[in-house]
Amino acid sequence: MTAAGAIGLLAIAILAEVTATIALKAAEGMTRIGPIVIVAIGYALSFWLLSLSLQRFPVSLVYSVWAGFGMTGAAIGGWWLFGEALAPTALLGIAVIALGVFILASAMEVSAT
């Protein structure tokens, strides 16, 4: 698998995970069948694509990117769709996560050369 292909699969895995997490909130305690189906499919798809991207990149990089962007996407999705608060400290946390992922990715590129 090419690096670009693995990055694409990882991006789709992140979108699937964020969608499933937002649907989990919409499932209202697992009482609404439509969102429950989205949760199951979203998480299954996310983990499958995550496993495929691990064939190309180290677990430390893949998991940190998936978790970091997943948390960011869930926070932004909660704000946008459910009116959840995004305090300045939460925005700072999102920035720190993005910086951490960037630093880790840079370190992986250096160690690969």
All heavy atoms as an XYZ file, in Angstrom:
809
protein
N       0.845     -1.179      0.000
C       0.000      0.000      0.000
C       0.888      1.240      0.000
O       1.878      1.304      0.720
C      -0.900     -0.028      1.232
C      -1.704      1.234      1.413
S      -2.744      1.291      2.890
C      -3.485     -0.305      2.900
N       0.512      2.209     -0.792
C       1.276      3.449     -0.844
C       0.986      4.290      0.393
O      -0.030      4.113      1.073
C       0.913      4.272     -2.092
O      -0.436      4.710     -1.977
C       1.112      3.461     -3.367
N       1.891      5.237      0.648
C       1.693      6.146      1.780
C       0.420      6.967      1.579
O      -0.370      7.150      2.511
C       2.899      7.060      1.943
N       0.195      7.442      0.352
C      -1.004      8.242      0.076
C      -2.270      7.423      0.301
O      -3.259      7.925      0.852
C      -0.961      8.775     -1.357
N      -2.244      6.165     -0.100
C      -3.399      5.293      0.115
C      -3.671      5.079      1.595
O      -4.825      5.112      2.038
N      -2.607      4.860      2.366
C      -2.760      4.654      3.806
C      -3.265      5.915      4.496
O      -4.089      5.847      5.414
C      -1.438      4.206      4.416
N      -2.799      7.070      4.040
C      -3.271      8.337      4.614
C      -4.756      8.530      4.296
O      -5.535      8.955      5.147
C      -2.423      9.515      4.097
C      -1.015      9.452      4.698
C      -3.088     10.852      4.414
C      -0.022     10.388      4.062
N      -5.150      8.196      3.077
C      -6.553      8.294      2.697
C      -7.434      7.385      3.536
O      -8.509      7.793      4.006
N      -6.985      6.150      3.756
C      -7.749      5.223      4.594
C      -7.840      5.726      6.029
O      -8.890      5.604      6.672
C      -7.114      3.833      4.565
C      -7.172      3.088      3.241
C      -6.441      1.756      3.343
C      -8.609      2.884      2.792
N      -6.750      6.296      6.523
C      -6.752      6.844      7.878
C      -7.725      8.015      7.983
O      -8.464      8.135      8.970
C      -5.339      7.257      8.293
C      -5.179      7.813      9.701
C      -5.700      6.837     10.756
C      -3.709      8.143      9.958
N      -7.757      8.864      6.968
C      -8.689     10.000      6.975
C     -10.145      9.521      6.993
O     -10.978     10.052      7.743
C      -8.444     10.896      5.761
N     -10.439      8.497      6.213
C     -11.803      7.955      6.207
C     -12.108      7.291      7.551
O     -13.234      7.400      8.067
C     -11.994      6.976      5.032
C     -11.825      7.707      3.698
C     -13.374      6.310      5.098
C     -11.712      6.782      2.496
N     -11.117      6.621      8.142
C     -11.301      6.010      9.465
C     -11.648      7.068     10.502
O     -12.516      6.860     11.360
C     -10.042      5.255      9.882
N     -10.981      8.217     10.429
C     -11.256      9.311     11.365
C     -12.677      9.832     11.158
O     -13.423     10.039     12.123
C     -10.215     10.431     11.207
C      -8.837      9.946     11.673
C     -10.632     11.679     11.977
C      -7.680     10.817     11.236
N     -13.068     10.038      9.917
C     -14.432     10.515      9.630
C     -15.483      9.520     10.120
O     -16.518      9.921     10.683
C     -14.603     10.765      8.137
C     -13.866     11.971      7.569
C     -13.986     12.005      6.050
C     -14.393     13.256      8.176
N     -15.223      8.229      9.935
C     -16.163      7.206     10.389
C     -16.264      7.203     11.909
O     -17.363      7.073     12.468
C     -15.738      5.829      9.871
N     -15.138      7.368     12.582
C     -15.130      7.369     14.051
C     -15.856      8.593     14.595
O     -16.641      8.486     15.543
C     -13.683      7.322     14.559
C     -13.561      7.135     16.053
C     -13.399      8.437     16.805
O     -12.933      9.412     16.203
O     -13.735      8.466     18.005
N     -15.614      9.747     14.012
C     -16.288     10.971     14.454
C     -17.792     10.865     14.196
O     -18.604     11.215     15.063
C     -15.682     12.216     13.765
C     -16.536     13.454     14.004
C     -14.258     12.443     14.257
N     -18.172     10.355     13.047
C     -19.590     10.168     12.732
C     -20.240      9.228     13.741
O     -21.340      9.504     14.240
C     -19.755      9.625     11.304
O     -19.175     10.554     10.390
C     -21.209      9.395     10.954
N     -19.574      8.121     14.059
C     -20.119      7.163     15.023
C     -20.241      7.780     16.414
O     -21.229      7.556     17.111
C     -19.236      5.919     15.076
N     -19.256      8.566     16.812
C     -19.299      9.195     18.125
C     -20.437     10.200     18.222
O     -21.156     10.254     19.228
C     -17.941      9.861     18.438
O     -16.920      8.861     18.398
C     -17.942     10.524     19.792
N     -20.623     10.985     17.184
C     -21.726     11.951     17.170
C     -23.071     11.215     17.147
O     -24.016     11.605     17.845
C     -21.571     12.919     15.988
C     -20.375     13.843     16.251
C     -22.846     13.724     15.756
C     -19.946     14.665     15.074
N     -23.144     10.113     16.403
C     -24.373      9.315     16.379
C     -24.645      8.698     17.746
O     -25.808      8.519     18.129
C     -24.281      8.234     15.309
N     -23.594      8.393     18.500
C     -23.765      7.849     19.842
C     -24.517      8.834     20.735
O     -25.402      8.452     21.498
C     -22.395      7.512     20.428
C     -22.340      6.704     21.705
C     -23.017      5.355     21.537
C     -20.886      6.515     22.106
N     -24.190     10.100     20.604
C     -24.919     11.132     21.342
C     -26.368     11.194     20.848
O     -27.305     11.281     21.640
C     -24.236     12.489     21.166
C     -25.035     13.665     21.652
C     -24.521     14.203     22.919
C     -25.317     15.461     23.297
N     -25.101     15.812     24.656
N     -26.564     11.136     19.537
C     -27.907     11.208     18.962
C     -28.741      9.964     19.287
O     -29.976     10.014     19.219
C     -27.820     11.397     17.447
N     -28.102      8.862     19.669
C     -28.823      7.630     19.989
C     -29.571      7.730     21.316
O     -30.398      6.864     21.625
C     -27.861      6.447     20.028
N     -29.302      8.775     22.079
C     -30.010      9.048     23.332
C     -30.074      7.822     24.231
O     -31.142      7.288     24.529
C     -31.413      9.609     23.049
C     -31.365     10.941     22.328
C     -32.738     11.479     21.965
O     -33.763     10.833     22.274
O     -32.771     12.575     21.360
N     -28.890      7.376     24.660
C     -28.835      6.225     25.553
C     -29.187      4.918     24.870
O     -29.722      4.007     25.496
N     -28.878      4.836     23.589
C     -29.140      3.650     22.765
C     -30.635      3.325     22.696
O     -31.039      2.164     22.701
C     -28.342      2.443     23.281
C     -26.832      2.685     23.306
S     -26.159      3.077     21.691
C     -25.486      1.513     21.236
N     -31.452      4.363     22.592
C     -32.897      4.177     22.491
C     -33.429      4.478     21.093
O     -34.611      4.262     20.837
C     -33.636      5.086     23.500
O     -33.322      6.456     23.226
C     -33.257      4.746     24.932
N     -32.578      4.972     20.196
C     -33.016      5.317     18.836
C     -32.267      4.430     17.844
O     -31.040      4.493     17.753
C     -32.757      6.794     18.564
C     -33.576      7.696     19.508
C     -33.348      9.173     19.271
N     -33.700      9.509     17.896
C     -32.999     10.379     17.162
N     -31.943     10.995     17.660
N     -33.374     10.646     15.930
N     -33.000      3.630     17.091
C     -32.407      2.602     16.235
C     -31.546      3.170     15.105
O     -30.485      2.630     14.814
C     -33.484      1.630     15.683
C     -32.830      0.404     15.032
C     -34.400      2.327     14.704
C     -32.153     -0.506     15.974
N     -31.971      4.254     14.466
C     -31.189      4.826     13.358
C     -29.772      5.198     13.778
O     -28.796      4.731     13.162
N     -29.635      6.002     14.824
C     -28.284      6.329     15.270
C     -27.492      5.113     15.770
O     -26.273      5.059     15.600
C     -28.520      7.331     16.405
C     -29.829      7.966     16.074
C     -30.640      6.857     15.461
N     -28.179      4.119     16.343
C     -27.478      2.910     16.806
C     -26.832      2.195     15.628
O     -25.684      1.735     15.714
C     -28.447      1.964     17.553
C     -28.875      2.579     18.882
C     -27.806      0.596     17.790
C     -30.007      1.837     19.576
N     -27.539      2.124     14.510
C     -26.990      1.478     13.302
C     -25.767      2.259     12.811
O     -24.737      1.666     12.454
C     -28.076      1.366     12.203
C     -27.479      0.925     10.873
C     -29.187      0.432     12.651
N     -25.855      3.584     12.824
C     -24.712      4.421     12.403
C     -23.521      4.208     13.338
O     -22.381      4.126     12.886
C     -25.127      5.905     12.337
C     -26.156      6.110     11.227
C     -23.908      6.803     12.126
C     -26.817      7.475     11.220
N     -23.779      4.093     14.633
C     -22.711      3.844     15.605
C     -21.995      2.534     15.266
O     -20.761      2.491     15.174
C     -23.266      3.801     17.048
C     -22.228      3.258     18.022
C     -23.729      5.181     17.486
N     -22.752      1.471     15.090
C     -22.158      0.155     14.831
C     -21.355      0.146     13.526
O     -20.208     -0.323     13.493
C     -23.254     -0.911     14.797
N     -21.956      0.661     12.473
C     -21.266      0.673     11.178
C     -20.052      1.604     11.224
O     -18.977      1.255     10.731
C     -22.238      1.076     10.044
C     -23.288     -0.023      9.842
C     -21.483      1.361      8.744
C     -24.424      0.369      8.918
N     -20.220      2.781     11.821
C     -19.132      3.753     11.876
C     -17.918      3.245     12.622
O     -16.786      3.363     12.150
N     -18.133      2.660     13.807
C     -16.996      2.150     14.569
C     -16.357      0.943     13.892
O     -15.128      0.817     13.855
C     -17.393      1.814     16.005
C     -17.527      3.032     16.894
C     -18.614      3.178     17.743
C     -16.560      4.037     16.907
C     -18.741      4.287     18.571
C     -16.684      5.143     17.721
C     -17.768      5.266     18.551
O     -17.889      6.361     19.368
N     -17.174      0.046     13.328
C     -16.615     -1.116     12.620
C     -15.772     -0.667     11.428
O     -14.647     -1.146     11.233
C     -17.742     -2.045     12.172
N     -16.294      0.257     10.639
C     -15.552      0.771      9.490
C     -14.270      1.472      9.935
O     -13.201      1.264      9.347
C     -16.431      1.738      8.688
C     -15.784      2.408      7.475
C     -15.378      1.375      6.430
C     -16.727      3.445      6.880
N     -14.382      2.252     10.984
C     -13.219      2.986     11.472
C     -12.099      2.039     11.894
O     -10.939      2.221     11.508
C     -13.617      3.890     12.645
O     -12.493      4.581     13.123
N     -12.423      1.016     12.677
C     -11.387      0.090     13.138
C     -10.818     -0.735     11.993
O      -9.617     -1.028     11.969
C     -11.920     -0.812     14.253
C     -11.961     -0.119     15.584
C     -13.160      0.188     16.187
C     -10.785      0.243     16.233
C     -13.211      0.837     17.407
C     -10.811      0.899     17.454
C     -12.027      1.186     18.048
N     -11.643     -1.104     11.036
C     -11.141     -1.857      9.898
C     -10.143     -1.015      9.095
O      -9.041     -1.472      8.767
C     -12.311     -2.315      9.022
C     -11.879     -3.032      7.772
C     -11.133     -4.172      7.691
C     -12.150     -2.643      6.430
N     -10.936     -4.514      6.372
C     -11.551     -3.598      5.583
C     -12.857     -1.585      5.872
C     -11.637     -3.504      4.194
C     -12.943     -1.517      4.490
C     -12.337     -2.473      3.670
N     -10.520      0.234      8.789
C      -9.623      1.104      8.029
C      -8.380      1.459      8.838
O      -7.283      1.575      8.279
C     -10.367      2.369      7.590
C     -11.509      2.135      6.601
C     -12.282      3.425      6.368
C     -11.000      1.549      5.303
N      -8.539      1.610     10.141
C      -7.387      1.861     11.010
C      -6.402      0.697     10.913
O      -5.188      0.902     10.790
C      -7.880      2.044     12.448
C      -6.881      2.495     13.492
C      -6.453      3.930     13.237
C      -7.488      2.376     14.886
N      -6.915     -0.526     10.926
C      -6.037     -1.692     10.837
C      -5.313     -1.743      9.492
O      -4.148     -2.158      9.423
C      -6.821     -2.980     11.070
O      -7.646     -3.283      9.968
N      -5.982     -1.317      8.430
C      -5.330     -1.305      7.114
C      -4.215     -0.262      7.056
O      -3.148     -0.515      6.488
C      -6.359     -1.036      6.013
C      -7.413     -2.119      5.798
C      -8.398     -1.687      4.712
C      -6.775     -3.457      5.453
N      -4.440      0.896      7.653
C      -3.400      1.932      7.630
C      -2.195      1.520      8.481
O      -1.080      1.974      8.233
C      -3.957      3.284      8.079
O      -4.343      3.247      9.429
N      -2.413      0.631      9.451
C      -1.298      0.137     10.272
C      -0.356     -0.771      9.478
O       0.758     -1.035      9.923
C      -1.834     -0.608     11.496
C      -2.395      0.288     12.589
C      -3.170     -0.538     13.608
C      -1.285      1.083     13.258
N      -0.785     -1.212      8.317
C       0.100     -2.013      7.468
C       1.213     -1.157      6.869
O       2.242     -1.676      6.456
C      -0.693     -2.675      6.351
C      -1.680     -3.704      6.849
C      -2.544     -4.269      5.740
O      -2.508     -3.819      4.592
N      -3.335     -5.269      6.077
N       1.018      0.151      6.840
C       1.986      1.047      6.209
C       2.739      1.919      7.209
O       3.900      2.226      7.012
C       1.257      1.940      5.189
C       2.108      2.965      4.470
C       3.168      2.281      3.613
N       3.863      3.184      2.748
C       4.932      3.904      3.092
N       5.392      3.854      4.314
N       5.513      4.691      2.211
N       2.067      2.316      8.299
C       2.664      3.248      9.254
C       2.734      2.634     10.646
O       1.954      1.740     10.969
C       1.841      4.551      9.323
C       1.821      5.333      8.051
C       0.646      5.510      7.353
C       2.982      5.897      7.543
C       0.609      6.231      6.172
C       2.963      6.617      6.358
C       1.780      6.788      5.671
N       3.645      3.128     11.496
C       3.758      2.602     12.862
C       2.529      2.948     13.710
O       1.871      3.975     13.491
C       5.020      3.275     13.421
C       5.329      4.399     12.518
C       4.658      4.149     11.207
N       2.258      2.092     14.667
C       1.072      2.255     15.502
C       1.094      3.583     16.264
O       0.048      4.211     16.453
C       0.895      1.044     16.458
C       1.975      1.005     17.517
C      -0.480      1.058     17.083
N       2.264      4.035     16.691
C       2.329      5.297     17.445
C       1.839      6.468     16.605
O       1.132      7.346     17.103
C       3.754      5.563     17.937
O       4.651      5.635     16.844
N       2.159      6.472     15.348
C       1.717      7.551     14.462
C       0.238      7.419     14.114
O      -0.529      8.366     14.250
C       2.559      7.576     13.185
C       2.153      8.615     12.146
C       2.327     10.018     12.704
C       2.955      8.443     10.876
N      -0.165      6.231     13.693
C      -1.548      6.014     13.263
C      -2.518      6.295     14.408
O      -3.496      7.018     14.239
C      -1.738      4.580     12.722
C      -3.205      4.252     12.509
C      -0.958      4.397     11.427
N      -2.231      5.744     15.572
C      -3.169      5.912     16.682
C      -3.226      7.356     17.159
O      -4.304      7.870     17.465
C      -2.828      4.977     17.846
C      -3.868      5.073     18.925
C      -5.119      4.492     18.750
C      -3.628      5.782     20.088
C      -6.097      4.606     19.715
C      -4.603      5.899     21.057
C      -5.833      5.307     20.872
O      -6.803      5.439     21.833
N      -2.080      8.022     17.214
C      -2.107      9.408     17.685
C      -2.853     10.309     16.713
O      -3.616     11.187     17.131
C      -0.685      9.936     17.925
O       0.034     10.009     16.717
N      -2.681     10.104     15.423
C      -3.416     10.897     14.427
C      -4.907     10.588     14.526
O      -5.740     11.497     14.569
C      -2.885     10.619     13.002
C      -3.796     11.214     11.947
C      -1.468     11.163     12.859
N      -5.263      9.302     14.593
C      -6.666      8.890     14.663
C      -7.332      9.438     15.923
O      -8.402     10.034     15.849
C      -6.726      7.364     14.635
C      -8.085      6.766     14.703
C      -9.001      6.682     13.694
C      -8.677      6.147     15.838
N     -10.128      6.031     14.147
C      -9.960      5.695     15.456
C      -8.246      5.912     17.147
C     -10.813      5.037     16.326
C      -9.096      5.252     18.009
C     -10.363      4.825     17.604
N      -6.684      9.258     17.059
C      -7.275      9.714     18.321
C      -7.316     11.238     18.401
O      -8.327     11.820     18.808
C      -6.486      9.139     19.497
N      -6.230     11.895     17.994
C      -6.174     13.353     18.071
C      -7.199     14.030     17.185
O      -7.966     14.889     17.637
N      -7.246     13.622     15.942
C      -8.216     14.236     15.037
C      -9.638     13.775     15.355
O     -10.596     14.514     15.139
C      -7.852     13.981     13.581
C      -6.729     14.844     13.109
C      -5.474     14.309     12.877
C      -6.912     16.203     12.930
C      -4.425     15.117     12.458
C      -5.869     17.017     12.512
C      -4.620     16.474     12.275
N      -9.768     12.554     15.891
C     -11.081     12.083     16.320
C     -11.625     12.916     17.470
O     -12.797     13.313     17.463
N     -10.785     13.202     18.466
C     -11.223     14.046     19.586
C     -11.566     15.449     19.101
O     -12.579     16.034     19.521
C     -10.124     14.124     20.651
C      -9.988     12.872     21.466
S      -8.807     13.033     22.815
C      -7.262     13.142     21.940
N     -10.753     15.970     18.223
C     -11.015     17.306     17.684
C     -12.328     17.328     16.903
O     -13.163     18.222     17.084
C      -9.847     17.741     16.781
O      -8.655     17.768     17.573
C     -10.085     19.095     16.167
N     -12.514     16.343     16.044
C     -13.747     16.266     15.258
C     -14.976     16.095     16.131
O     -16.024     16.706     15.871
N     -14.867     15.287     17.175
C     -15.999     15.086     18.076
C     -16.328     16.376     18.832
O     -17.507     16.721     19.003
C     -15.704     13.952     19.055
N     -15.309     17.088     19.264
C     -15.540     18.352     19.983
C     -16.208     19.381     19.064
O     -17.183     20.035     19.453
C     -14.227     18.900     20.528
N     -15.704     19.498     17.856
C     -16.282     20.452     16.907
C     -17.687     20.009     16.495
O     -18.613     20.822     16.405
C     -15.356     20.638     15.690
C     -14.072     21.358     16.141
C     -16.052     21.407     14.573
C     -12.979     21.371     15.106
N     -17.887     18.713     16.270
C     -19.203     18.194     15.926
C     -20.209     18.405     17.043
O     -21.367     18.764     16.786
N     -19.796     18.204     18.279
C     -20.685     18.449     19.416
C     -21.083     19.906     19.524
O     -22.238     20.235     19.820
N     -20.133     20.776     19.257
C     -20.414     22.220     19.275
C     -21.388     22.587     18.154
O     -22.368     23.285     18.368
C     -19.102     22.991     19.142
C     -19.273     24.440     18.824
C     -19.637     25.434     19.689
C     -19.103     25.056     17.544
N     -19.702     26.631     19.021
C     -19.374     26.426     17.706
C     -18.746     24.581     16.291
C     -19.293     27.330     16.645
C     -18.667     25.463     15.249
C     -18.939     26.833     15.430
N     -21.104     22.093     16.961
C     -21.879     22.461     15.781
C     -23.285     21.851     15.793
O     -24.276     22.528     15.524
C     -21.113     22.027     14.531
C     -21.737     22.416     13.237
C     -22.262     23.627     12.894
C     -21.909     21.583     12.093
N     -22.738     23.593     11.607
C     -22.529     22.343     11.088
C     -21.571     20.271     11.809
C     -22.841     21.831      9.838
C     -21.871     19.765     10.559
C     -22.499     20.540      9.592
N     -23.382     20.569     16.123
C     -24.666     19.878     16.012
C     -25.518     19.923     17.276
O     -26.742     19.871     17.200
C     -24.430     18.415     15.613
C     -23.811     18.213     14.235
C     -23.414     16.762     14.040
C     -24.781     18.655     13.146
N     -24.867     19.984     18.443
C     -25.609     19.893     19.693
C     -25.493     21.137     20.557
O     -26.014     21.166     21.668
C     -25.153     18.662     20.489
C     -25.316     17.371     19.742
C     -24.206     16.652     19.331
C     -26.574     16.876     19.436
C     -24.344     15.458     18.640
C     -26.726     15.687     18.734
C     -25.610     14.974     18.345
N     -24.778     22.147     20.072
C     -24.639     23.383     20.829
C     -23.798     23.244     22.080
O     -23.928     24.040     23.013
N     -22.919     22.244     22.113
C     -22.047     22.056     23.274
C     -20.999     23.155     23.313
O     -20.554     23.651     22.276
C     -21.395     20.682     23.221
C     -22.411     19.555     23.322
C     -21.803     18.174     23.184
O     -20.586     18.071     22.872
O     -22.537     17.197     23.367
N     -20.613     23.521     24.509
C     -19.665     24.617     24.689
C     -18.268     24.215     24.222
O     -17.841     23.083     24.396
C     -19.616     25.024     26.157
N     -17.591     25.175     23.616
C     -16.164     25.048     23.294
C     -15.473     26.250     23.924
O     -15.325     27.292     23.294
C     -15.940     25.033     21.780
C     -15.842     23.688     21.103
C     -15.559     23.839     19.617
C     -14.821     22.787     21.740
N     -15.080     26.104     25.162
C     -14.425     27.180     25.902
C     -13.041     27.439     25.321
O     -12.473     26.584     24.633
C     -14.319     26.801     27.375
N     -12.480     28.612     25.597
C     -11.119     28.898     25.122
C     -10.099     27.840     25.552
O      -9.211     27.500     24.778
C     -10.805     30.254     25.752
C     -12.147     30.908     25.903
C     -13.089     29.779     26.243
N     -10.258     27.285     26.734
C      -9.317     26.244     27.162
C      -9.488     24.977     26.320
O      -8.509     24.275     26.045
C      -9.501     25.909     28.654
O     -10.888     25.648     28.901
C      -9.028     27.042     29.535
N     -10.719     24.678     25.887
C     -10.943     23.532     25.008
C     -10.281     23.764     23.654
O      -9.672     22.853     23.078
C     -12.437     23.272     24.835
N     -10.391     24.980     23.148
C      -9.741     25.314     21.877
C      -8.225     25.219     22.006
O      -7.548     24.749     21.081
C     -10.168     26.710     21.418
C     -11.653     26.857     21.074
C     -11.996     28.320     20.791
C     -12.031     25.975     19.898
N      -7.699     25.634     23.139
C      -6.261     25.494     23.396
C      -5.872     24.022     23.408
O      -4.844     23.632     22.840
C      -5.880     26.172     24.717
C      -4.414     26.038     25.131
C      -3.496     26.695     24.107
C      -4.211     26.644     26.515
N      -6.702     23.197     24.038
C      -6.438     21.760     24.060
C      -6.411     21.165     22.663
O      -5.557     20.337     22.347
N      -7.342     21.585     21.822
C      -7.369     21.111     20.430
C      -6.084     21.527     19.710
O      -5.482     20.740     18.978
C      -8.624     21.636     19.708
C      -9.870     20.939     20.245
C      -8.510     21.461     18.194
C     -11.178     21.534     19.778
N      -5.635     22.749     19.938
C      -4.397     23.225     19.312
C      -3.199     22.417     19.797
O      -2.310     22.073     19.007
C      -4.202     24.710     19.600
N      -3.168     22.096     21.083
C      -2.058     21.306     21.636
C      -2.061     19.898     21.044
O      -0.997     19.351     20.709
C      -2.127     21.273     23.180
C      -1.165     20.254     23.764
C      -1.852     22.658     23.749
N      -3.256     19.311     20.889
C      -3.350     17.988     20.264
C      -2.812     18.036     18.840
O      -2.015     17.189     18.429
C      -4.809     17.487     20.277
C      -5.243     17.143     21.700
C      -4.982     16.273     19.354
C      -6.734     16.928     21.852
N      -3.232     19.044     18.073
C      -2.757     19.176     16.687
C      -1.245     19.344     16.648
O      -0.569     18.737     15.811
C      -3.451     20.349     16.001
N      -0.704     20.144     17.551
C       0.746     20.332     17.612
C       1.450     19.021     17.959
O       2.468     18.672     17.351
C       1.106     21.421     18.630
C       2.590     21.699     18.820
C       3.220     22.202     17.531
C       2.802     22.714     19.948
N       0.902     18.278     18.899
C       1.485     16.994     19.275
C       1.499     16.005     18.126
O       2.496     15.303     17.901
N       0.408     15.941     17.381
C       0.341     15.048     16.220
C       1.370     15.475     15.174
O       2.071     14.637     14.595
C      -1.084     15.011     15.637
C      -1.111     14.322     14.285
C      -2.039     14.335     16.607
N       1.488     16.777     14.948
C       2.463     17.282     13.979
C       3.891     16.923     14.409
O       4.689     16.461     13.589
C       2.322     18.801     13.839
C       3.384     19.421     12.974
C       3.319     19.310     11.596
C       4.447     20.100     13.539
C       4.309     19.866     10.787
C       5.440     20.658     12.749
C       5.370     20.538     11.368
N       4.211     17.111     15.678
C       5.555     16.788     16.179
C       5.844     15.294     16.037
O       6.914     14.904     15.586
C       5.714     17.265     17.631
C       5.737     18.787     17.687
C       6.982     16.678     18.270
C       5.636     19.355     19.088
N       4.865     14.461     16.410
C       5.055     13.021     16.297
C       5.232     12.603     14.843
O       6.117     11.818     14.516
C       3.869     12.275     16.919
C       3.979     10.762     16.954
C       5.218     10.317     17.725
C       2.740     10.166     17.566
N       4.430     13.168     13.946
C       4.549     12.844     12.523
C       5.922     13.280     11.990
O       6.547     12.552     11.211
C       3.433     13.501     11.730
N       6.392     14.425     12.420
C       7.716     14.897     11.992
C       8.808     13.969     12.495
O       9.759     13.669     11.769
C       7.959     16.307     12.510
O       7.041     17.216     11.956
N       8.676     13.492     13.716
C       9.664     12.579     14.266
C       9.672     11.259     13.508
O      10.726     10.660     13.293
C       9.392     12.331     15.753
N       8.504     10.804     13.081
C       8.413      9.559     12.328
C       9.076      9.698     10.974
O       9.742      8.789     10.503
C       6.959      9.144     12.132
C       6.265      8.729     13.378
S       7.007      7.240     14.050
C       6.631      7.462     15.773
N       8.917     10.854     10.331
C       9.547     11.088      9.030
C      11.060     11.093      9.163
O      11.765     10.516      8.340
C       9.069     12.419      8.439
C       7.631     12.383      7.977
C       7.148     13.751      7.493
O       7.981     14.659      7.324
O       5.945     13.886      7.286
N      11.571     11.694     10.229
C      13.015     11.743     10.438
C      13.562     10.344     10.682
O      14.576      9.965     10.127
C      13.346     12.691     11.626
C      14.808     12.549     12.028
C      13.030     14.126     11.263
N      12.852      9.548     11.510
C      13.363      8.206     11.821
C      13.251      7.264     10.643
O      13.956      6.271     10.585
C      12.621      7.638     13.036
O      11.265      7.416     12.727
N      12.372      7.564      9.690
C      12.200      6.713      8.510
C      13.284      6.937      7.472
O      13.485      6.125      6.592
C      10.827      6.944      7.892
N      13.985      8.096      7.558
C      15.010      8.382      6.542
C      16.356      7.901      6.953
O      16.633      7.496      8.017
C      15.071      9.895      6.290
O      15.348     10.582      7.505
C      13.795     10.391      5.659
